[in-house]
Amino acid sequence: MIGYGSEPPVIDRDQVASKMAEGAKMGLKYIATEEELLALNQARSNGEKAAMVEKLTVKSIDLLDALERRIQLSKAEALVNGTFNYNKNGAIIDVEFGVEEADDTANWADEGHDVIGDLLKWTQAYEDENGQSPSVILMSREAQALLLKNTVIVAEAGRPDGVGRVSVEQLNSVLGGYGLPAIEVVTNRKITVRNEYTGEDETIEFFPVQRVVMLSEGIGNFVFTPIVEADFQPRVDLRAYDKFEPIESVIRVAAAGFPVIENPGLIFHADVYTP
C-alpha cells in the first residue's frame, strides 16, 4: 500500500514483494530492464520470444496476486484483531474498528474444562446481541487440538475408557448435536513477504494462535475507491509503459481501498488459552 502521489516499490527479480502503506492506496511494479527488452525483441527464435513474453505475463499475474493478498490480509486483520496496523518506511496506519480485543477468555489448556459450555455461552451471547447465530467459528489448529483431547468432548463422543482423543469428525458430530456453528480451522495463520526496503523476508501473523472468532454475513467489505490511473474509477489498474532514461519497461499495478467494518457486533473474539 502506498501514499497518494508516491511511486509503488519495485518487486524483487524472483519474488513477489511486500507492500508499503499510507492512506488507502496500494501498488507494486516490475521493471523489465534493457537486457530483457533486447531479449524480447531480438529473440533468436519464436520459442525464445514466447518464453520472454510468458515471463513478463507471469510477472503481471504475480503483481495482481500480490495486490489481492494485501487486500485479503487487511480484511483478515480487521476481522480477527479488530484493527489494521502498518508501519513501514515512514508510512504508519493505526486503525481501530470498534471491536473489543477479546469479548471473553477461557482455559482450554485444562483438559477437563467445559469447552462445550463455553461455546454454548458465546453462541447465546452472540444471538442475544445480534438476533442471529454466528455462521462460522474460526480457530487455529492448535486450539482445535485442545478440543480433540478435551475429556468432556471425549465423553460426549462415547469413546471407550482409556481413549483420550477424538477424531475431527467425532468432534464436529458432538458440537453439531448441540446446534453449534461449524468450526473452520485456520491452517495458515501467517504470511511471509519480502520487505523491499531491507531485502529481508518478514512474517506477519494475522490470526493469533489462542483466538476463537465467531462471524456472520454482513460484517462489512473491502471498499475500492477511485484512482487516477483507472480513469477515476474504483478498480484495480494494471498497465505497462516505457521509460527512456534509463531504458526500461514498467509493469505497474495499483488500487485504492480499505476494509470497512459496518457491523462490529457481528464479530466475537475469545482467547482460549495462554500461548
TABELNOR-V135218 format. One record per pair of residues at least 24 apart in sequence whose ideal C-beta (glycine too) atoms are under 10 Angstrom apart, sorted by the first residue. I is the first residue (numbers start at 1). GAP is how many residues later the second one is. D is the distance in Angstrom with one decimal. If there is no record, write none. Layout:
I_GAP_D + I_GAP_D
This chain:
1_24_6.3 + 1_25_4.4 + 1_26_7.7 + 1_27_9.9 + 1_66_9.5 + 1_69_6.4 + 1_70_9.6 + 1_73_8.1 + 1_85_6.8 + 1_87_9.1 + 1_90_7.6 + 1_92_7.9 + 1_254_9.3 + 1_255_8.8 + 1_256_9.4 + 1_257_9.1 + 2_24_6.5 + 2_25_4.9 + 2_26_8.9 + 2_87_9.7 + 2_89_7.6 + 2_252_7.9 + 2_254_9.3 + 3_24_9.9 + 3_87_9.4 + 3_88_6.3 + 4_223_8.6 + 4_224_8.8 + 4_252_7.9 + 5_223_9.9 + 6_83_9.7 + 6_85_8.3 + 7_243_10.0 + 7_245_9.1 + 8_55_9.1 + 8_59_9.9 + 8_188_9.7 + 8_242_9.4 + 8_244_6.2 + 8_245_7.6 + 8_246_6.5 + 9_79_9.7 + 9_80_8.3 + 9_185_9.9 + 9_186_9.4 + 9_187_4.4 + 9_188_7.4 + 10_186_6.7 + 10_240_8.7 + 10_242_9.8 + 11_48_8.0 + 11_51_7.4 + 11_52_7.1 + 11_55_7.3 + 11_183_7.9 + 11_185_7.0 + 11_240_9.4 + 11_242_9.9 + 12_182_5.4 + 12_184_7.1 + 12_187_8.2 + 13_46_9.7 + 14_48_10.0 + 14_180_9.7 + 15_47_8.7 + 15_51_9.8 + 15_177_9.9 + 15_178_8.9 + 15_179_5.3 + 15_181_9.9 + 15_186_8.6 + 16_43_9.2 + 16_45_10.0 + 16_46_5.0 + 16_47_7.6 + 16_49_6.7 + 16_50_4.4 + 16_51_9.7 + 16_53_8.0 + 16_177_7.7 + 16_178_7.3 + 17_45_9.4 + 17_46_9.4 + 17_49_6.9 + 17_176_7.0 + 17_177_4.9 + 17_178_7.9 + 17_179_4.7 + 17_180_9.7 + 18_48_8.5 + 18_51_9.8 + 18_52_8.7 + 18_70_7.5 + 18_173_9.5 + 18_174_9.2 + 18_175_3.6 + 18_176_5.5 + 18_177_5.1 + 18_178_6.3 + 18_179_8.7 + 18_180_9.6 + 18_182_9.7 + 18_183_8.8 + 18_184_6.4 + 18_186_8.6 + 19_47_7.2 + 19_48_8.0 + 19_50_8.7 + 19_51_4.9 + 19_54_9.0 + 19_55_9.8 + 19_67_8.6 + 19_69_8.3 + 19_72_9.8 + 19_174_7.5 + 19_176_9.9 + 19_177_8.8 + 20_66_7.9 + 20_67_9.9 + 20_68_5.0 + 20_69_5.2 + 20_70_8.8 + 20_71_5.2 + 20_175_9.1 + 20_176_7.9 + 20_177_7.7 + 21_49_8.4 + 21_53_8.7 + 21_63_8.8 + 21_64_9.3 + 21_65_3.8 + 21_66_8.5 + 21_67_6.7 + 21_68_9.2 + 21_70_5.3 + 21_71_8.3 + 21_72_5.3 + 22_64_7.9 + 22_66_9.2 + 22_67_9.0 + 22_68_8.3 + 22_69_3.7 + 22_70_7.3 + 22_71_6.8 + 23_68_8.5 + 23_70_8.0 + 23_202_9.7 + 23_233_7.8 + 23_235_8.6 + 24_50_9.6 + 24_69_8.9 + 24_199_9.0 + 24_200_9.2 + 24_201_6.3 + 24_203_9.7 + 24_231_9.1 + 24_232_5.0 + 24_233_5.7 + 24_234_4.4 + 24_235_9.7 + 25_200_8.6 + 25_202_6.8 + 25_204_9.9 + 25_229_6.9 + 25_230_7.5 + 25_231_4.4 + 25_232_8.5 + 25_233_9.8 + 26_40_9.1 + 26_41_5.8 + 26_44_5.5 + 26_45_7.6 + 26_48_9.1 + 26_201_9.5 + 26_210_8.9 + 26_227_8.2 + 26_228_6.7 + 26_229_5.2 + 26_230_6.8 + 26_231_7.6 + 26_232_9.8 + 27_36_9.0 + 27_39_10.0 + 27_40_8.0 + 27_43_9.7 + 27_200_9.0 + 27_202_8.8 + 27_210_8.9 + 27_225_6.9 + 27_226_6.4 + 27_227_4.0 + 27_228_7.5 + 27_229_9.0 + 28_34_8.7 + 28_35_5.1 + 28_36_9.3 + 28_38_5.6 + 28_39_6.7 + 28_42_8.7 + 28_168_8.9 + 28_223_9.1 + 28_224_7.5 + 28_225_5.6 + 28_226_8.1 + 29_30_9.8 + 29_34_7.3 + 29_210_9.7 + 29_211_9.7 + 29_212_9.8 + 29_221_5.4 + 29_222_6.3 + 29_223_4.0 + 29_224_7.2 + 29_225_8.6 + 30_26_8.1 + 30_29_4.6 + 30_30_7.8 + 30_32_7.6 + 30_33_6.3 + 30_210_9.3 + 30_219_9.3 + 30_220_7.4 + 30_221_4.6 + 30_222_7.9 + 30_223_8.9 + 31_28_9.8 + 31_212_8.4 + 31_215_9.2 + 31_217_5.0 + 31_218_7.5 + 31_219_5.5 + 31_220_7.9 + 31_221_9.3 + 32_24_6.2 + 32_27_8.0 + 32_208_8.4 + 32_210_9.4 + 32_215_9.9 + 32_216_6.5 + 32_217_4.2 + 32_218_7.4 + 32_219_7.0 + 33_213_8.3 + 33_214_8.1 + 33_215_6.3 + 33_216_8.5 + 34_212_7.0 + 34_213_4.4 + 34_214_6.9 + 34_215_9.0 + 35_212_9.8 + 36_212_9.0 + 36_213_7.8 + 37_205_8.6 + 37_210_7.0 + 37_211_7.9 + 37_212_5.7 + 38_209_9.4 + 40_209_8.7 + 56_184_8.2 + 56_193_8.3 + 56_195_6.8 + 57_194_9.5 + 59_192_5.9 + 60_178_6.3 + 60_179_9.6 + 60_180_7.8 + 60_191_5.4 + 60_192_9.6 + 60_193_7.8 + 61_177_9.5 + 62_189_9.4 + 62_191_9.4 + 63_173_9.7 + 63_175_6.9 + 63_188_6.5 + 63_189_7.7 + 63_190_4.1 + 63_191_9.6 + 64_172_7.1 + 64_174_6.3 + 64_189_6.0 + 64_191_9.7 + 65_188_9.7 + 66_127_8.3 + 66_128_9.9 + 66_187_7.8 + 67_169_6.4 + 67_171_8.9 + 67_186_5.4 + 67_187_8.2 + 67_188_6.0 + 68_168_8.7 + 68_185_9.9 + 68_187_9.6 + 69_122_6.9 + 69_124_8.1 + 70_121_9.7 + 70_123_8.9 + 70_185_8.9 + 70_187_10.0 + 71_151_5.5 + 71_153_9.0 + 71_165_9.3 + 71_184_7.9 + 71_186_7.3 + 71_187_9.6 + 71_188_8.2 + 72_119_8.9 + 72_134_9.3 + 72_150_8.5 + 72_187_9.9 + 73_118_6.1 + 73_120_8.9 + 73_131_6.9 + 73_133_6.0 + 73_186_9.8 + 74_132_9.1 + 74_148_7.0 + 74_183_8.7 + 74_184_7.2 + 74_185_5.1 + 75_131_9.5 + 75_144_9.7 + 75_145_8.6 + 75_146_8.4 + 75_147_5.5 + 75_183_9.9 + 75_184_5.0 + 75_185_9.8 + 75_186_9.8 + 76_62_9.7 + 76_110_8.7 + 76_113_9.4 + 76_115_8.9 + 76_128_9.9 + 76_130_4.7 + 76_131_6.8 + 76_183_9.0 + 77_127_8.6 + 77_128_9.9 + 77_129_5.1 + 77_130_9.0 + 77_182_7.9 + 78_128_9.7 + 78_141_8.7 + 78_142_7.5 + 78_144_8.8 + 78_180_9.1 + 78_181_4.2 + 78_182_8.5 + 78_183_5.8 + 78_186_9.5 + 78_189_8.7 + 79_59_8.3 + 79_127_9.2 + 79_128_9.3 + 79_134_6.8 + 79_136_6.5 + 79_140_6.9 + 79_141_8.6 + 79_180_8.2 + 79_182_8.1 + 79_187_9.7 + 79_188_6.2 + 79_190_9.5 + 80_58_7.4 + 80_106_8.3 + 80_109_9.0 + 80_125_9.9 + 80_126_6.2 + 80_127_5.1 + 80_128_7.2 + 80_131_6.5 + 80_133_5.7 + 80_135_9.4 + 80_187_8.6 + 80_189_7.8 + 81_124_9.8 + 81_125_7.3 + 81_126_8.4 + 81_127_7.4 + 81_130_8.4 + 81_132_9.5 + 81_188_8.4 + 82_131_9.9 + 82_179_8.0 + 82_182_7.3 + 82_185_6.8 + 82_187_7.1 + 84_174_7.7 + 84_175_6.5 + 84_177_9.7 + 86_118_9.9 + 88_107_7.1 + 88_108_9.4 + 88_109_7.1 + 88_110_9.4 + 88_114_8.9 + 89_106_8.8 + 89_107_8.7 + 89_108_5.1 + 89_109_9.4 + 90_107_9.8 + 93_165_9.2 + 95_163_8.0 + 95_164_8.6 + 95_166_9.6 + 96_165_9.9 + 96_168_9.9 + 97_122_9.6 + 97_123_8.3 + 97_162_7.9 + 97_163_8.6 + 97_164_4.1 + 97_165_9.8 + 97_167_5.9 + 97_170_8.3 + 98_163_6.9 + 98_165_9.9 + 98_166_4.4 + 98_167_9.0 + 98_169_9.4 + 99_114_9.9 + 99_120_9.6 + 99_162_6.9 + 99_165_4.8 + 99_166_8.8 + 99_167_9.6 + 99_168_5.1 + 99_169_9.0 + 99_170_7.0 + 100_164_8.5 + 100_167_8.8 + 100_168_8.9 + 100_169_6.7 + 101_110_10.0 + 101_168_7.0 + 101_170_8.6 + 102_106_9.4 + 102_108_9.2 + 102_109_7.7 + 102_110_9.5 + 102_166_9.6 + 102_167_4.9 + 102_168_6.2 + 102_169_4.7 + 102_170_9.8 + 103_26_9.7 + 103_109_9.9 + 103_110_10.0 + 103_111_9.0 + 103_164_8.8 + 103_165_5.3 + 103_166_5.4 + 103_167_6.1 + 103_168_9.4 + 104_108_9.2 + 104_164_8.2 + 104_165_8.0 + 104_166_4.6 + 104_167_8.0 + 104_168_9.2 + 105_105_9.1 + 105_164_9.7 + 105_165_6.5 + 105_166_5.0 + 105_167_7.4 + 105_168_8.9 + 105_169_9.1 + 106_104_9.8 + 106_106_8.4 + 106_164_6.4 + 106_165_7.7 + 106_166_4.9 + 106_167_7.7 + 107_39_9.7 + 107_164_9.9 + 107_165_7.5 + 107_166_6.2 + 107_167_8.2 + 108_31_9.6 + 108_34_9.8 + 108_35_6.7 + 108_36_9.9 + 108_37_9.7 + 108_38_4.4 + 108_39_7.1 + 108_42_7.2 + 108_102_8.7 + 108_104_8.7 + 108_162_9.6 + 108_163_9.6 + 108_164_4.2 + 108_165_5.0 + 109_34_10.0 + 109_37_6.4 + 109_101_9.4 + 109_163_8.2 + 109_164_4.3 + 109_165_7.3 + 109_166_9.6 + 110_36_9.0 + 110_40_8.7 + 110_41_9.5 + 110_163_8.7 + 111_35_7.9 + 111_38_6.1 + 111_39_5.8 + 111_40_5.3 + 111_41_8.7 + 111_42_9.6 + 111_43_8.9 + 111_53_8.2 + 112_38_7.7 + 112_39_5.1 + 112_40_7.1 + 113_33_8.8 + 113_37_6.9 + 113_38_8.7 + 113_39_7.4 + 113_159_9.0 + 113_160_9.5 + 114_36_8.8 + 114_37_9.8 + 114_38_5.7 + 115_28_9.8 + 115_31_7.7 + 115_32_5.9 + 115_35_5.2 + 115_36_9.7 + 115_37_6.1 + 115_38_6.6 + 115_56_10.0 + 115_59_10.0 + 115_60_9.2 + 115_97_10.0 + 115_157_8.1 + 116_31_9.3 + 116_34_8.6 + 116_36_5.9 + 116_37_7.2 + 116_40_7.1 + 116_58_7.5 + 116_59_7.3 + 116_61_9.6 + 116_62_6.3 + 116_64_8.0 + 117_35_8.2 + 117_61_9.9 + 118_94_8.5 + 118_152_7.4 + 118_154_7.5 + 119_28_9.2 + 119_56_6.9 + 119_59_7.6 + 119_61_5.4 + 119_62_8.7 + 119_64_9.1 + 119_93_8.3 + 119_95_9.1 + 119_151_9.2 + 119_153_10.0 + 120_55_9.6 + 120_58_6.3 + 120_59_8.8 + 120_60_7.1 + 121_149_9.6 + 122_58_9.4 + 122_90_7.8 + 122_92_6.4 + 122_146_6.2 + 122_147_9.6 + 122_148_6.0 + 123_55_8.8 + 123_56_8.2 + 123_57_6.1 + 123_58_6.9 + 123_91_7.2 + 123_145_8.8 + 125_89_9.3 + 125_143_7.3 + 125_145_10.0 + 126_55_9.1 + 126_88_5.5 + 126_89_9.6 + 126_90_8.1 + 126_139_8.8 + 126_140_8.3 + 126_141_9.5 + 126_142_5.2 + 129_136_5.5 + 129_137_8.8 + 129_139_8.4 + 130_84_9.8 + 130_86_6.9 + 130_88_9.3 + 130_133_8.0 + 130_135_5.7 + 130_136_5.9 + 130_138_9.0 + 132_84_6.1 + 132_85_9.1 + 132_86_9.0 + 132_134_8.4 + 133_46_8.2 + 133_47_8.8 + 133_48_6.2 + 133_81_8.8 + 133_83_7.6 + 134_46_9.1 + 134_47_5.0 + 134_48_9.6 + 134_79_8.9 + 134_80_3.7 + 134_81_6.0 + 134_82_5.3 + 134_132_7.9 + 134_133_9.3 + 134_134_6.7 + 135_46_6.1 + 135_47_8.0 + 135_49_9.9 + 135_79_8.6 + 135_80_6.6 + 135_81_4.8 + 135_82_6.2 + 135_83_9.7 + 135_131_9.4 + 136_45_5.7 + 136_46_5.8 + 136_47_7.8 + 136_48_5.2 + 136_77_8.6 + 136_78_7.5 + 136_79_5.6 + 136_80_8.0 + 136_81_9.6 + 137_38_8.6 + 137_43_7.3 + 137_44_5.1 + 137_45_7.0 + 137_46_4.9 + 137_47_7.0 + 137_48_9.8 + 137_75_6.4 + 137_76_7.2 + 137_77_5.5 + 137_78_8.1 + 137_131_9.1 + 137_133_9.7 + 138_45_7.9 + 138_46_5.4 + 138_47_8.0 + 138_48_5.6 + 138_69_7.5 + 138_73_8.0 + 138_74_7.1 + 138_75_4.3 + 138_76_7.8 + 138_77_6.7 + 138_131_10.0 + 139_44_6.4 + 139_45_7.9 + 139_46_6.4 + 139_47_7.0 + 139_68_8.9 + 139_70_9.4 + 139_71_9.2 + 139_72_7.3 + 139_73_4.8 + 139_74_7.4 + 139_75_9.9 + 139_131_9.4 + 139_133_7.7 + 140_45_7.2 + 140_46_5.8 + 140_47_8.4 + 140_49_5.9 + 140_67_6.4 + 140_68_7.8 + 140_69_4.8 + 140_70_7.5 + 140_71_7.2 + 140_72_8.6 + 140_132_9.5 + 140_135_9.5 + 141_44_5.5 + 141_45_7.7 + 141_46_5.8 + 141_47_9.7 + 141_48_8.3 + 141_68_8.6 + 142_43_9.7 + 142_47_9.1 + 142_67_5.2 + 142_68_7.9 + 142_130_9.7 + 142_131_8.4 + 142_133_7.8 + 143_40_9.4 + 143_42_8.4 + 143_43_9.3 + 143_65_9.8 + 143_66_7.2 + 143_67_6.8 + 143_68_7.7 + 143_69_6.2 + 143_127_9.8 + 143_128_9.6 + 143_129_5.6 + 143_130_7.3 + 143_132_9.9 + 144_24_7.6 + 144_27_7.6 + 144_39_6.9 + 144_40_9.8 + 144_41_5.3 + 144_42_9.6 + 144_43_9.9 + 144_68_9.8 + 145_40_9.7 + 146_64_9.8 + 146_126_7.2 + 146_127_6.7 + 147_24_5.7 + 147_27_9.1 + 147_28_8.4 + 147_36_8.2 + 147_125_9.2 + 150_24_9.8 + 181_33_7.0 + 181_34_9.1 + 181_35_9.0 + 183_29_9.1 + 184_29_9.5 + 184_31_9.3 + 186_25_9.2 + 186_27_8.7 + 208_61_9.1 + 208_63_7.4 + 208_67_7.8 + 209_62_9.7 + 209_63_9.8 + 209_64_8.7 + 209_66_5.1 + 210_60_9.1 + 210_61_4.8 + 210_62_5.9 + 210_63_5.2 + 210_64_6.7 + 210_65_5.1 + 211_58_6.1 + 211_59_7.2 + 211_60_5.8 + 211_61_7.6 + 211_62_10.0 + 211_64_9.9 + 212_56_8.4 + 212_57_7.4 + 212_58_4.6 + 212_59_7.6 + 212_60_5.4 + 213_54_6.9 + 213_55_6.9 + 213_56_5.8 + 213_57_8.0 + 214_52_8.5 + 214_53_7.5 + 214_54_4.0 + 214_55_8.1 + 214_56_8.1 + 215_51_6.6 + 215_52_6.2 + 215_53_7.8 + 216_47_8.5 + 216_49_9.6 + 216_50_4.7 + 216_51_8.7 + 216_52_9.4 + 217_46_9.8 + 217_49_8.1 + 218_44_7.4 + 218_45_5.7 + 218_48_6.1 + 219_40_9.7 + 219_41_9.4 + 219_42_6.2 + 219_43_6.9 + 219_44_5.5 + 219_45_7.7 + 219_46_9.0 + 219_47_4.6 + 219_48_6.1 + 220_39_6.6 + 220_40_4.8 + 220_41_4.3 + 220_42_4.4 + 220_43_6.8 + 220_44_8.4 + 220_46_8.6 + 220_47_9.3 + 221_36_9.6 + 221_38_7.6 + 221_39_6.1 + 221_40_9.2 + 221_41_7.7 + 222_33_10.0 + 222_35_5.7 + 222_36_7.2 + 222_37_5.1 + 222_38_7.3 + 223_33_9.6 + 223_34_5.5 + 223_35_6.4 + 223_36_7.8 + 223_37_5.0 + 223_39_9.9 + 224_31_6.2 + 224_32_6.7 + 224_33_4.1 + 224_34_9.0 + 225_30_8.7 + 225_31_4.6 + 225_32_5.5 + 225_33_7.7 + 226_30_7.2 + 226_31_9.9 + 227_27_5.9 + 227_28_6.6 + 227_29_4.8 + 227_30_9.2 + 228_26_9.0 + 228_28_9.6 + 229_24_9.4 + 229_25_5.3 + 229_26_9.0 + 229_27_9.5 + 230_24_7.8 + 230_25_7.9 + 230_26_8.9
